[in-house]
Amino acid sequence: MRLTASLAALSALSITLFVHPAAAQMQTGPSIQTNRAGALERAPTPRPRFTAEAMIIHAINETGWDRSGSDEVYVVFEDRNNGQRRFTESFGDVDTGETRRIRGANACMGPLDYAGYDNAYMPPAAWRCRSPGEAGGLDFTITLYEQDGWSPFACAVTPNQQAYKKNCDDDLIANFAYRYSAARLVQMMPEIGDMRRITTETRGGYALTFRLRRLPDAFDPPVVLQ
């Protein structure tokens, strides 16, 4: 009699411990939902989005790398996630202690959209960040040049590719490289709308201030589980 009762209790325990896989998925939290057709699906997954935008060029010591006189400076941004480049306008008569603000149509450093080039291999003169921002990490370079060349054709690495500077005679002032993983960006900007302003170290007598921004999250589509 006692053995029969024990077996019954063990059977009941087995029934209690057995959970259908679908039911187990339902217990994992609010990420599981039922769609209109009655099927279980994983709810849309939020993916943080980010942009990087240039703001200000600082001439700490413009004669530090050049001989004399004022500089005519421009900046090249490269989004290393896709190899796209963009050139700012040239800033003339830059002297020590001065700053130049980079206008909005020249500010985005990443993510950059794919774009063509004109017959001089120049990328677009104005651009915006790719919408709705970068879902992964940001990986970009900032290169400052002093404009010296007079040729109408920009300097391309190989024919039929975007140029890497406005003219092959232009002098390199400084180069900076930045790489931020998505996890690092979330750590730096935990809330939507957060912004971090960063100034590069001084190289070649120049520095540049840029900002990182966290945009509203995008959502991956739901995934049907059964």
Z-matrix of the N, CA and C atoms (Angstrom, degrees):
N
C 1 1.461
C 2 1.525 1 110.53
N 3 1.389 2 113.10 1 -48.66
C 4 1.465 3 117.74 2 178.82
C 5 1.523 4 110.85 3 -64.43
N 6 1.361 5 117.85 4 -37.80
C 7 1.465 6 121.55 5 178.04
C 8 1.515 7 111.07 6 -63.03
N 9 1.340 8 116.52 7 -41.23
C 10 1.467 9 120.71 8 178.81
C 11 1.522 10 110.60 9 -61.78
N 12 1.333 11 116.61 10 -42.33
C 13 1.470 12 120.87 11 -179.95
C 14 1.522 13 111.10 12 -64.60
N 15 1.350 14 115.17 13 -38.88
C 16 1.476 15 118.90 14 179.72
C 17 1.515 16 111.48 15 -65.53
N 18 1.349 17 115.65 16 -41.48
C 19 1.455 18 119.49 17 178.12
C 20 1.521 19 111.07 18 -63.54
N 21 1.324 20 115.84 19 -39.41
C 22 1.465 21 119.53 20 179.09
C 23 1.519 22 110.71 21 -63.97
N 24 1.340 23 115.25 22 -41.32
C 25 1.474 24 119.00 23 179.36
C 26 1.516 25 111.17 24 -64.23
N 27 1.359 26 115.80 25 -41.94
C 28 1.464 27 119.80 26 179.01
C 29 1.514 28 111.47 27 -63.45
N 30 1.345 29 115.95 28 -39.09
C 31 1.459 30 120.33 29 178.04
C 32 1.518 31 110.83 30 -63.00
N 33 1.328 32 115.97 31 -43.17
C 34 1.461 33 120.14 32 179.20
C 35 1.519 34 110.95 33 -62.97
N 36 1.361 35 115.46 34 -39.94
C 37 1.457 36 119.38 35 178.69
C 38 1.521 37 111.09 36 -63.18
N 39 1.355 38 116.43 37 -39.42
C 40 1.458 39 120.51 38 178.60
C 41 1.506 40 110.78 39 -62.92
N 42 1.325 41 115.75 40 -40.71
C 43 1.463 42 119.47 41 179.10
C 44 1.520 43 109.98 42 -64.91
N 45 1.339 44 115.87 43 -40.10
C 46 1.461 45 119.83 44 -179.45
C 47 1.524 46 111.68 45 -65.32
N 48 1.349 47 115.66 46 -39.79
C 49 1.454 48 119.45 47 -177.01
C 50 1.515 49 113.18 48 -75.27
N 51 1.314 50 118.56 49 -26.13
C 52 1.455 51 121.26 50 -179.81
C 53 1.522 52 109.70 51 -75.80
N 54 1.301 53 115.84 52 123.87
C 55 1.458 54 121.62 53 178.30
C 56 1.509 55 108.07 54 -126.44
N 57 1.309 56 116.49 55 127.62
C 58 1.453 57 120.41 56 178.56
C 59 1.519 58 109.36 57 -59.58
N 60 1.347 59 117.79 58 138.58
C 61 1.466 60 119.53 59 -178.35
C 62 1.517 61 113.54 60 -51.57
N 63 1.329 62 117.58 61 -40.35
C 64 1.463 63 119.66 62 179.70
C 65 1.510 64 110.79 63 -63.33
N 66 1.361 65 116.46 64 -39.70
C 67 1.456 66 119.44 65 178.90
C 68 1.523 67 110.50 66 -66.28
N 69 1.339 68 115.65 67 -37.93
C 70 1.459 69 119.00 68 177.69
C 71 1.514 70 110.95 69 -61.21
N 72 1.347 71 116.79 70 -39.99
C 73 1.456 72 120.03 71 178.26
C 74 1.521 73 110.71 72 -63.97
N 75 1.330 74 116.51 73 -36.68
C 76 1.458 75 119.91 74 -179.41
C 77 1.515 76 111.39 75 -65.53
N 78 1.343 77 117.62 76 -24.66
C 79 1.444 78 121.22 77 -177.45
C 80 1.538 79 112.52 78 -87.18
N 81 1.310 80 117.57 79 -2.00
C 82 1.463 81 120.11 80 -176.62
C 83 1.520 82 112.88 81 -76.39
N 84 1.317 83 118.44 82 -11.99
C 85 1.455 84 119.75 83 177.14
C 86 1.509 85 112.08 84 130.94
N 87 1.340 86 115.79 85 -172.28
C 88 1.464 87 120.95 86 -174.15
C 89 1.514 88 114.09 87 -70.55
N 90 1.353 89 118.91 88 -4.65
C 91 1.456 90 119.62 89 -179.40
C 92 1.532 91 111.85 90 -73.70
N 93 1.355 92 117.26 91 -11.21
C 94 1.460 93 121.39 92 177.47
C 95 1.515 94 108.61 93 -104.89
N 96 1.326 95 116.31 94 131.46
C 97 1.461 96 120.91 95 -178.89
C 98 1.518 97 109.56 96 -142.63
N 99 1.324 98 115.40 97 168.46
C 100 1.463 99 122.16 98 177.46
C 101 1.520 100 108.81 99 -106.78
N 102 1.337 101 116.41 100 128.04
C 103 1.454 102 118.85 101 -179.45
C 104 1.519 103 111.09 102 -84.82
N 105 1.323 104 117.41 103 -176.97
C 106 1.469 105 121.05 104 -174.91
C 107 1.517 106 112.59 105 -65.16
N 108 1.323 107 116.15 106 -25.34
C 109 1.468 108 119.84 107 179.08
C 110 1.517 109 111.66 108 -83.67
N 111 1.325 110 117.72 109 -1.30
C 112 1.452 111 121.25 110 179.20
C 113 1.506 112 114.08 111 88.07
N 114 1.316 113 118.99 112 3.90
C 115 1.461 114 122.15 113 -179.01
C 116 1.525 115 110.09 114 -88.70
N 117 1.326 116 115.35 115 147.13
C 118 1.459 117 120.21 116 174.58
C 119 1.524 118 109.44 117 -73.51
N 120 1.329 119 116.59 118 139.36
C 121 1.450 120 120.85 119 176.96
C 122 1.513 121 109.98 120 -146.22
N 123 1.306 122 114.84 121 152.70
C 124 1.460 123 120.54 122 174.53
C 125 1.522 124 107.75 123 -80.28
N 126 1.311 125 115.75 124 127.20
C 127 1.469 126 120.83 125 -176.44
C 128 1.532 127 110.49 126 -61.55
N 129 1.323 128 118.06 127 156.78
C 130 1.467 129 120.76 128 177.81
C 131 1.524 130 111.21 129 -52.05
N 132 1.321 131 116.24 130 133.69
C 133 1.468 132 121.93 131 -176.41
C 134 1.525 133 110.32 132 -94.08
N 135 1.341 134 117.93 133 123.64
C 136 1.473 135 119.36 134 178.07
C 137 1.519 136 111.35 135 -70.79
N 138 1.324 137 116.03 136 138.23
C 139 1.468 138 121.97 137 177.34
C 140 1.528 139 108.16 138 -126.99
N 141 1.324 140 117.47 139 114.77
C 142 1.466 141 120.22 140 179.40
C 143 1.530 142 111.06 141 -59.16
N 144 1.322 143 115.41 142 145.96
C 145 1.468 144 121.87 143 -179.13
C 146 1.520 145 109.79 144 -123.99
N 147 1.339 146 115.23 145 146.14
C 148 1.462 147 120.05 146 -174.28
C 149 1.535 148 111.07 147 -140.77
N 150 1.327 149 115.10 148 157.30
C 151 1.462 150 121.49 149 171.02
C 152 1.527 151 109.10 150 -137.80
N 153 1.333 152 115.22 151 158.80
C 154 1.468 153 122.51 152 173.35
C 155 1.519 154 107.70 153 -126.21
N 156 1.344 155 116.95 154 128.58
C 157 1.465 156 121.44 155 -175.65
C 158 1.525 157 110.44 156 -134.51
N 159 1.327 158 116.16 157 133.03
C 160 1.460 159 121.26 158 176.66
C 161 1.522 160 110.07 159 -74.75
N 162 1.336 161 115.71 160 150.94
C 163 1.460 162 119.62 161 -177.21
C 164 1.532 163 112.90 162 -126.77
N 165 1.338 164 117.19 163 -57.33
C 166 1.461 165 120.39 164 -169.48
C 167 1.530 166 110.28 165 -139.93
N 168 1.335 167 116.26 166 137.46
C 169 1.466 168 122.65 167 169.69
C 170 1.527 169 107.68 168 -97.77
N 171 1.329 170 116.69 169 132.06
C 172 1.463 171 122.14 170 179.08
C 173 1.534 172 109.02 171 -112.69
N 174 1.322 173 115.99 172 123.70
C 175 1.467 174 120.42 173 174.25
C 176 1.528 175 107.51 174 -94.19
N 177 1.317 176 116.12 175 93.85
C 178 1.459 177 120.54 176 -177.85
C 179 1.530 178 109.96 177 -74.41
N 180 1.333 179 115.19 178 -42.88
C 181 1.476 180 120.83 179 179.16
C 182 1.523 181 107.00 180 -155.59
N 183 1.324 182 116.47 181 83.15
C 184 1.460 183 119.25 182 -172.86
C 185 1.530 184 113.51 183 -67.26
N 186 1.327 185 116.89 184 -18.57
C 187 1.465 186 118.66 185 176.63
C 188 1.523 187 112.05 186 -90.67
N 189 1.346 188 115.66 187 2.21
C 190 1.457 189 119.19 188 -176.84
C 191 1.512 190 112.76 189 -66.83
N 192 1.321 191 117.67 190 -27.69
C 193 1.467 192 119.09 191 -178.64
C 194 1.523 193 111.64 192 -116.71
N 195 1.356 194 116.26 193 -20.02
C 196 1.459 195 120.22 194 -177.75
C 197 1.529 196 108.15 195 -102.25
N 198 1.303 197 115.75 196 174.10
C 199 1.460 198 119.49 197 -176.69
C 200 1.524 199 111.07 198 -78.18
N 201 1.322 200 117.25 199 -59.76
C 202 1.462 201 120.41 200 -177.35
C 203 1.517 202 108.63 201 -164.35
N 204 1.341 203 114.47 202 170.04
C 205 1.456 204 119.10 203 177.76
C 206 1.510 205 112.84 204 81.68
N 207 1.345 206 116.58 205 177.30
C 208 1.453 207 122.69 206 -179.24
C 209 1.514 208 110.49 207 -81.26
N 210 1.340 209 115.02 208 155.86
C 211 1.457 210 121.04 209 179.86
C 212 1.519 211 110.82 210 -100.97
N 213 1.316 212 115.47 211 155.14
C 214 1.465 213 122.71 212 170.16
C 215 1.522 214 106.14 213 -117.41
N 216 1.319 215 115.03 214 105.60
C 217 1.459 216 121.76 215 -166.18
C 218 1.520 217 111.01 216 -113.20
N 219 1.334 218 115.86 217 144.13
C 220 1.466 219 121.36 218 168.50
C 221 1.521 220 108.79 219 -141.21
N 222 1.321 221 115.72 220 166.65
C 223 1.466 222 121.30 221 -175.64
C 224 1.522 223 109.36 222 -124.06
N 225 1.331 224 115.46 223 141.39
C 226 1.459 225 122.09 224 174.47
C 227 1.529 226 108.14 225 -113.77
N 228 1.321 227 116.28 226 127.46
C 229 1.459 228 122.05 227 175.86
C 230 1.528 229 108.45 228 -107.10
N 231 1.310 230 116.16 229 138.00
C 232 1.462 231 120.17 230 173.76
C 233 1.523 232 109.55 231 -127.85
N 234 1.330 233 115.65 232 124.46
C 235 1.462 234 121.96 233 173.48
C 236 1.530 235 106.85 234 -84.84
N 237 1.322 236 116.86 235 106.18
C 238 1.459 237 119.61 236 -175.02
C 239 1.530 238 113.06 237 -76.76
N 240 1.322 239 117.11 238 -4.45
C 241 1.470 240 119.46 239 172.77
C 242 1.521 241 111.70 240 -73.11
N 243 1.350 242 117.07 241 -24.74
C 244 1.467 243 118.94 242 179.14
C 245 1.527 244 114.13 243 -140.29
N 246 1.344 245 118.37 244 2.43
C 247 1.456 246 121.44 245 175.83
C 248 1.516 247 115.09 246 78.96
N 249 1.319 248 118.76 247 6.50
C 250 1.461 249 120.98 248 -179.96
C 251 1.528 250 111.00 249 -76.50
N 252 1.350 251 116.25 250 142.99
C 253 1.459 252 122.24 251 178.17
C 254 1.521 253 110.43 252 -121.90
N 255 1.336 254 115.08 253 154.65
C 256 1.461 255 121.92 254 174.06
C 257 1.521 256 108.57 255 -143.07
N 258 1.363 257 116.25 256 145.04
C 259 1.460 258 122.50 257 179.71
C 260 1.525 259 109.20 258 -113.29
N 261 1.332 260 116.61 259 135.41
C 262 1.456 261 119.07 260 172.34
C 263 1.529 262 109.56 261 -77.84
N 264 1.299 263 115.41 262 170.75
C 265 1.453 264 119.79 263 169.39
C 266 1.530 265 108.70 264 -64.63
N 267 1.318 266 117.28 265 162.78
C 268 1.461 267 121.37 266 176.94
C 269 1.523 268 109.79 267 -87.59
N 270 1.336 269 115.67 268 136.40
C 271 1.460 270 121.72 269 -179.86
C 272 1.521 271 108.35 270 -105.14
N 273 1.326 272 116.61 271 113.09
C 274 1.455 273 121.57 272 -175.56
C 275 1.514 274 113.26 273 -89.01
N 276 1.332 275 115.40 274 159.91
C 277 1.470 276 123.48 275 174.76
C 278 1.527 277 112.23 276 53.85
N 279 1.324 278 116.37 277 48.70
C 280 1.465 279 120.60 278 178.46
C 281 1.524 280 108.62 279 -88.45
N 282 1.338 281 116.19 280 121.25
C 283 1.461 282 121.71 281 -178.70
C 284 1.527 283 110.20 282 -116.01
N 285 1.323 284 115.66 283 164.28
C 286 1.459 285 121.94 284 179.74
C 287 1.527 286 111.33 285 -54.66
N 288 1.334 287 115.43 286 133.33
C 289 1.457 288 121.16 287 178.67
C 290 1.520 289 114.23 288 89.33
N 291 1.318 290 117.49 289 -6.95
C 292 1.461 291 120.04 290 -179.04
C 293 1.530 292 111.32 291 -92.16
N 294 1.326 293 114.09 292 161.81
C 295 1.461 294 120.89 293 174.57
C 296 1.529 295 108.93 294 -128.31
N 297 1.317 296 115.18 295 157.18
C 298 1.459 297 121.50 296 174.05
C 299 1.529 298 108.06 297 -132.98
N 300 1.334 299 115.16 298 126.57
C 301 1.458 300 120.07 299 179.59
C 302 1.531 301 109.89 300 -86.31
N 303 1.310 302 116.15 301 132.48
C 304 1.463 303 121.75 302 -179.62
C 305 1.521 304 108.92 303 -86.34
N 306 1.325 305 116.26 304 122.96
C 307 1.467 306 120.15 305 -175.53
C 308 1.530 307 111.21 306 -69.18
N 309 1.314 308 115.16 307 157.13
C 310 1.458 309 121.29 308 -174.33
C 311 1.508 310 114.78 309 -56.75
N 312 1.334 311 117.52 310 -35.59
C 313 1.465 312 121.02 311 -178.15
C 314 1.516 313 112.30 312 -73.30
N 315 1.354 314 117.38 313 -6.51
C 316 1.471 315 122.58 314 178.06
C 317 1.525 316 111.87 315 -120.71
N 318 1.323 317 118.31 316 10.06
C 319 1.461 318 120.63 317 -165.77
C 320 1.525 319 114.72 318 -90.75
N 321 1.318 320 119.13 319 -31.71
C 322 1.462 321 119.86 320 -170.68
C 323 1.534 322 111.55 321 -66.49
N 324 1.329 323 115.19 322 130.79
C 325 1.458 324 121.72 323 175.49
C 326 1.524 325 111.29 324 -107.78
N 327 1.316 326 117.48 325 -21.33
C 328 1.450 327 121.36 326 178.01
C 329 1.523 328 111.04 327 178.16
N 330 1.325 329 116.77 328 144.21
C 331 1.465 330 126.09 329 1.48
C 332 1.530 331 111.64 330 -82.24
N 333 1.340 332 116.19 331 139.51
C 334 1.461 333 121.42 332 178.21
C 335 1.524 334 109.87 333 -97.09
N 336 1.324 335 115.34 334 142.47
C 337 1.462 336 120.36 335 175.83
C 338 1.525 337 109.71 336 -78.45
N 339 1.325 338 116.18 337 158.41
C 340 1.462 339 120.29 338 171.70
C 341 1.523 340 108.74 339 -68.57
N 342 1.324 341 116.39 340 136.10
C 343 1.461 342 120.72 341 -179.99
C 344 1.520 343 108.87 342 -148.01
N 345 1.305 344 115.59 343 156.70
C 346 1.460 345 121.23 344 177.93
C 347 1.511 346 110.53 345 -84.91
N 348 1.323 347 116.37 346 -158.52
C 349 1.455 348 122.58 347 -179.48
C 350 1.520 349 107.84 348 -149.52
N 351 1.320 350 115.41 349 162.12
C 352 1.452 351 118.70 350 -179.32
C 353 1.530 352 109.97 351 -87.00
N 354 1.341 353 116.34 352 -171.00
C 355 1.465 354 118.61 353 -175.80
C 356 1.527 355 113.09 354 -71.92
N 357 1.331 356 117.52 355 -5.23
C 358 1.463 357 121.31 356 173.80
C 359 1.534 358 110.78 357 -102.69
N 360 1.347 359 116.77 358 11.81
C 361 1.470 360 123.12 359 -179.97
C 362 1.519 361 113.12 360 67.60
N 363 1.337 362 116.24 361 18.90
C 364 1.461 363 120.16 362 -179.81
C 365 1.524 364 109.97 363 -86.52
N 366 1.326 365 118.00 364 137.59
C 367 1.457 366 121.11 365 174.42
C 368 1.525 367 110.33 366 -73.69
N 369 1.333 368 118.65 367 176.41
C 370 1.474 369 120.58 368 -177.14
C 371 1.524 370 112.63 369 -56.87
N 372 1.324 371 116.14 370 146.28
C 373 1.463 372 121.05 371 -179.60
C 374 1.520 373 112.03 372 -77.93
N 375 1.315 374 117.75 373 -20.19
C 376 1.462 375 122.23 374 178.65
C 377 1.524 376 108.05 375 -141.00
N 378 1.330 377 116.92 376 147.56
C 379 1.466 378 120.70 377 -176.17
C 380 1.519 379 109.71 378 -162.16
N 381 1.308 380 115.97 379 167.61
C 382 1.462 381 123.86 380 173.32
C 383 1.524 382 108.80 381 -130.08
N 384 1.323 383 116.85 382 166.76
C 385 1.460 384 120.04 383 175.54
C 386 1.523 385 109.83 384 -68.69
N 387 1.318 386 114.99 385 147.37
C 388 1.463 387 119.85 386 178.05
C 389 1.527 388 109.77 387 -63.53
N 390 1.303 389 115.96 388 130.64
C 391 1.465 390 121.91 389 179.56
C 392 1.528 391 109.70 390 -85.88
N 393 1.337 392 118.39 391 140.71
C 394 1.476 393 129.30 392 4.53
C 395 1.521 394 112.97 393 -99.34
N 396 1.327 395 119.36 394 38.26
C 397 1.453 396 121.80 395 -178.54
C 398 1.523 397 111.32 396 100.77
N 399 1.323 398 115.65 397 175.68
C 400 1.463 399 121.85 398 -177.87
C 401 1.525 400 110.48 399 -89.08
N 402 1.343 401 115.91 400 126.06
C 403 1.464 402 120.34 401 -179.35
C 404 1.522 403 111.66 402 -81.93
N 405 1.319 404 118.11 403 -26.15
C 406 1.461 405 121.39 404 178.70
C 407 1.518 406 110.10 405 -99.03
N 408 1.334 407 115.50 406 -146.52
C 409 1.450 408 119.52 407 179.22
C 410 1.520 409 112.31 408 -81.49
N 411 1.323 410 115.86 409 166.95
C 412 1.457 411 123.25 410 175.37
C 413 1.527 412 108.51 411 -105.70
N 414 1.337 413 115.92 412 134.75
C 415 1.459 414 121.83 413 -177.40
C 416 1.525 415 106.94 414 -143.73
N 417 1.337 416 117.55 415 109.03
C 418 1.461 417 119.75 416 -173.35
C 419 1.526 418 110.82 417 -149.44
N 420 1.334 419 115.02 418 160.40
C 421 1.462 420 121.48 419 174.22
C 422 1.522 421 109.67 420 -120.29
N 423 1.319 422 114.67 421 153.61
C 424 1.466 423 123.79 422 177.43
C 425 1.525 424 106.51 423 -125.93
N 426 1.329 425 117.69 424 120.41
C 427 1.466 426 121.06 425 -178.00
C 428 1.524 427 109.02 426 -127.74
N 429 1.321 428 116.38 427 126.61
C 430 1.461 429 121.67 428 178.26
C 431 1.522 430 109.33 429 -102.53
N 432 1.351 431 114.53 430 136.30
C 433 1.465 432 121.49 431 177.31
C 434 1.520 433 109.80 432 -126.34
N 435 1.319 434 115.53 433 151.89
C 436 1.458 435 122.23 434 168.86
C 437 1.517 436 107.09 435 -100.99
N 438 1.330 437 116.51 436 122.67
C 439 1.455 438 120.87 437 -172.88
C 440 1.525 439 110.60 438 -78.61
N 441 1.342 440 115.48 439 116.19
C 442 1.466 441 121.40 440 179.87
C 443 1.521 442 112.75 441 -122.53
N 444 1.332 443 116.75 442 -24.01
C 445 1.455 444 119.94 443 -173.29
C 446 1.515 445 113.20 444 -78.09
N 447 1.336 446 115.52 445 157.59
C 448 1.469 447 121.60 446 -179.64
C 449 1.519 448 112.42 447 -121.26
N 450 1.301 449 117.80 448 -2.39
C 451 1.460 450 120.33 449 179.88
C 452 1.527 451 110.16 450 -66.85
N 453 1.346 452 118.07 451 142.77
C 454 1.470 453 119.86 452 177.86
C 455 1.523 454 112.56 453 -74.42
N 456 1.321 455 118.21 454 -9.31
C 457 1.459 456 120.54 455 -178.34
C 458 1.523 457 110.58 456 -105.18
N 459 1.325 458 114.87 457 133.13
C 460 1.451 459 120.31 458 179.48
C 461 1.524 460 109.95 459 -74.76
N 462 1.322 461 114.82 460 170.31
C 463 1.462 462 120.64 461 -175.86
C 464 1.527 463 109.69 462 -96.14
N 465 1.329 464 117.10 463 109.28
C 466 1.457 465 122.45 464 179.37
C 467 1.523 466 109.39 465 -101.50
N 468 1.332 467 115.57 466 148.82
C 469 1.461 468 119.89 467 177.91
C 470 1.518 469 109.88 468 -63.72
N 471 1.313 470 116.38 469 -48.97
C 472 1.464 471 123.40 470 175.03
C 473 1.514 472 107.86 471 -138.33
N 474 1.323 473 118.51 472 158.56
C 475 1.465 474 119.80 473 178.26
C 476 1.528 475 111.68 474 -55.92
N 477 1.320 476 115.41 475 149.10
C 478 1.467 477 122.96 476 177.09
C 479 1.522 478 113.27 477 65.67
N 480 1.336 479 116.44 478 28.25
C 481 1.457 480 121.47 479 171.23
C 482 1.520 481 109.02 480 -128.21
N 483 1.338 482 115.40 481 155.36
C 484 1.458 483 118.74 482 176.90
C 485 1.531 484 110.40 483 -58.80
N 486 1.328 485 114.96 484 141.07
C 487 1.464 486 120.18 485 178.34
C 488 1.523 487 110.65 486 -65.40
N 489 1.333 488 116.35 487 157.49
C 490 1.460 489 119.30 488 176.29
C 491 1.530 490 111.69 489 -107.14
N 492 1.338 491 117.93 490 -11.07
C 493 1.460 492 121.96 491 168.32
C 494 1.517 493 108.07 492 -154.71
N 495 1.327 494 116.95 493 167.27
C 496 1.460 495 120.24 494 -171.57
C 497 1.521 496 112.49 495 -69.94
N 498 1.300 497 117.17 496 -32.02
C 499 1.462 498 120.82 497 178.51
C 500 1.515 499 108.65 498 -152.35
N 501 1.316 500 116.93 499 145.59
C 502 1.465 501 120.11 500 -177.09
C 503 1.520 502 113.31 501 -64.42
N 504 1.339 503 117.60 502 -18.15
C 505 1.461 504 120.75 503 178.43
C 506 1.524 505 112.81 504 -85.75
N 507 1.315 506 118.72 505 -8.66
C 508 1.462 507 121.34 506 -178.67
C 509 1.527 508 110.41 507 -65.80
N 510 1.328 509 115.73 508 142.49
C 511 1.464 510 121.91 509 -175.01
C 512 1.522 511 111.61 510 -94.01
N 513 1.320 512 115.60 511 132.86
C 514 1.459 513 120.91 512 176.03
C 515 1.529 514 109.79 513 -71.35
N 516 1.329 515 116.05 514 128.15
C 517 1.462 516 120.91 515 175.59
C 518 1.527 517 110.65 516 -96.68
N 519 1.340 518 116.42 517 -52.83
C 520 1.468 519 119.77 518 -176.43
C 521 1.517 520 109.40 519 -162.24
N 522 1.335 521 114.59 520 155.61
C 523 1.465 522 121.01 521 177.57
C 524 1.526 523 108.67 522 -135.72
N 525 1.332 524 116.14 523 137.73
C 526 1.461 525 122.74 524 178.80
C 527 1.521 526 108.83 525 -131.33
N 528 1.318 527 117.25 526 142.86
C 529 1.463 528 121.97 527 178.46
C 530 1.528 529 109.12 528 -127.71
N 531 1.332 530 115.38 529 135.23
C 532 1.464 531 121.28 530 -179.76
C 533 1.516 532 109.74 531 -133.08
N 534 1.325 533 114.87 532 137.23
C 535 1.468 534 120.97 533 176.55
C 536 1.526 535 108.43 534 -138.32
N 537 1.320 536 115.96 535 123.43
C 538 1.460 537 122.34 536 179.17
C 539 1.525 538 108.97 537 -125.08
N 540 1.310 539 117.97 538 124.75
C 541 1.463 540 120.48 539 173.88
C 542 1.525 541 109.15 540 -73.49
N 543 1.334 542 116.05 541 160.90
C 544 1.467 543 119.86 542 177.98
C 545 1.526 544 110.72 543 -60.42
N 546 1.333 545 116.90 544 -40.14
C 547 1.466 546 120.27 545 179.87
C 548 1.528 547 111.05 546 -63.33
N 549 1.325 548 116.37 547 -40.45
C 550 1.460 549 120.21 548 178.40
C 551 1.527 550 111.09 549 -64.99
N 552 1.316 551 116.96 550 -40.43
C 553 1.467 552 120.34 551 179.81
C 554 1.526 553 110.95 552 -65.27
N 555 1.325 554 117.49 553 -39.37
C 556 1.467 555 120.50 554 177.06
C 557 1.523 556 110.09 555 -64.80
N 558 1.321 557 116.47 556 -39.19
C 559 1.462 558 120.18 557 177.71
C 560 1.530 559 110.75 558 -63.60
N 561 1.329 560 116.99 559 -40.59
C 562 1.454 561 121.10 560 179.96
C 563 1.523 562 112.18 561 -72.15
N 564 1.344 563 116.36 562 -33.81
C 565 1.470 564 121.76 563 -175.70
C 566 1.527 565 108.63 564 -133.29
N 567 1.332 566 118.09 565 79.32
C 568 1.471 567 120.92 566 -174.42
C 569 1.521 568 114.77 567 -68.71
N 570 1.328 569 118.07 568 -21.27
C 571 1.459 570 121.20 569 -176.55
C 572 1.524 571 111.52 570 -113.82
N 573 1.338 572 115.89 571 145.74
C 574 1.466 573 120.79 572 174.01
C 575 1.523 574 109.25 573 -59.00
N 576 1.317 575 116.44 574 133.17
C 577 1.456 576 121.20 575 -178.00
C 578 1.520 577 113.75 576 95.52
N 579 1.344 578 117.79 577 -9.47
C 580 1.462 579 120.46 578 178.32
C 581 1.530 580 110.41 579 -66.18
N 582 1.307 581 116.11 580 152.15
C 583 1.460 582 122.05 581 -179.80
C 584 1.527 583 109.27 582 -141.56
N 585 1.315 584 116.41 583 142.26
C 586 1.459 585 121.42 584 173.88
C 587 1.514 586 108.92 585 -124.20
N 588 1.334 587 115.94 586 129.56
C 589 1.464 588 121.16 587 178.31
C 590 1.530 589 108.70 588 -102.32
N 591 1.325 590 116.41 589 130.78
C 592 1.458 591 122.03 590 -174.47
C 593 1.526 592 108.95 591 -130.57
N 594 1.328 593 116.71 592 135.86
C 595 1.459 594 121.81 593 174.56
C 596 1.525 595 108.68 594 -114.12
N 597 1.302 596 116.07 595 129.75
C 598 1.463 597 120.76 596 179.89
C 599 1.523 598 109.80 597 -65.43
N 600 1.313 599 116.68 598 165.12
C 601 1.455 600 119.75 599 168.53
C 602 1.525 601 108.70 600 -68.32
N 603 1.313 602 116.39 601 165.50
C 604 1.463 603 120.92 602 178.54
C 605 1.523 604 109.93 603 -84.74
N 606 1.332 605 115.09 604 126.10
C 607 1.465 606 120.77 605 175.76
C 608 1.524 607 108.04 606 -136.78
N 609 1.304 608 116.83 607 137.03
C 610 1.453 609 119.93 608 179.91
C 611 1.511 610 113.21 609 60.29
N 612 1.334 611 116.69 610 22.78
C 613 1.459 612 120.85 611 -179.87
C 614 1.517 613 114.28 612 85.76
N 615 1.342 614 117.90 613 3.34
C 616 1.464 615 121.18 614 -176.58
C 617 1.527 616 111.64 615 -129.37
N 618 1.339 617 115.00 616 155.48
C 619 1.459 618 122.94 617 170.78
C 620 1.529 619 107.61 618 -140.66
N 621 1.311 620 116.20 619 165.02
C 622 1.468 621 120.55 620 -179.13
C 623 1.527 622 109.10 621 -139.93
N 624 1.311 623 115.91 622 136.26
C 625 1.464 624 121.96 623 176.10
C 626 1.523 625 109.32 624 -101.54
N 627 1.334 626 115.92 625 133.35
C 628 1.458 627 120.88 626 175.82
C 629 1.518 628 109.47 627 -135.71
N 630 1.312 629 115.75 628 169.27
C 631 1.461 630 119.42 629 179.18
C 632 1.526 631 110.44 630 -129.69
N 633 1.316 632 114.55 631 145.15
C 634 1.455 633 123.09 632 170.84
C 635 1.525 634 107.70 633 -104.41
N 636 1.321 635 116.77 634 137.98
C 637 1.472 636 120.05 635 -179.27
C 638 1.523 637 109.96 636 -130.56
N 639 1.325 638 115.19 637 142.32
C 640 1.462 639 120.12 638 172.22
C 641 1.524 640 108.62 639 -99.64
N 642 1.318 641 116.20 640 122.12
C 643 1.454 642 122.92 641 -178.48
C 644 1.536 643 110.07 642 -94.41
N 645 1.334 644 118.57 643 171.14
C 646 1.471 645 120.14 644 173.76
C 647 1.523 646 111.22 645 -55.92
N 648 1.316 647 116.16 646 141.77
C 649 1.461 648 121.02 647 -179.01
C 650 1.522 649 111.24 648 -62.31
N 651 1.320 650 115.93 649 146.32
C 652 1.463 651 122.01 650 166.97
C 653 1.524 652 107.20 651 -98.09
N 654 1.321 653 117.00 652 165.43
C 655 1.456 654 120.72 653 -175.41
C 656 1.515 655 110.98 654 -128.10
N 657 1.342 656 115.33 655 129.71
C 658 1.448 657 119.66 656 171.69
C 659 1.527 658 108.77 657 -69.30
N 660 1.343 659 119.15 658 150.11
C 661 1.463 660 120.49 659 -179.96
C 662 1.530 661 110.89 660 -66.34
N 663 1.344 662 117.91 661 156.12
C 664 1.468 663 121.01 662 178.58
C 665 1.532 664 110.99 663 -65.37
N 666 1.335 665 115.58 664 152.21
C 667 1.457 666 122.47 665 -179.64
C 668 1.528 667 108.79 666 -116.14
N 669 1.340 668 117.25 667 121.06
C 670 1.472 669 121.17 668 -179.85
C 671 1.519 670 108.27 669 -73.04
N 672 1.344 671 115.88 670 132.37
C 673 1.456 672 122.23 671 -176.19
C 674 1.515 673 113.23 672 -98.65
N 675 1.309 674 119.22 673 -15.06
C 676 1.460 675 121.35 674 179.19
C 677 1.517 676 109.94 675 -150.47
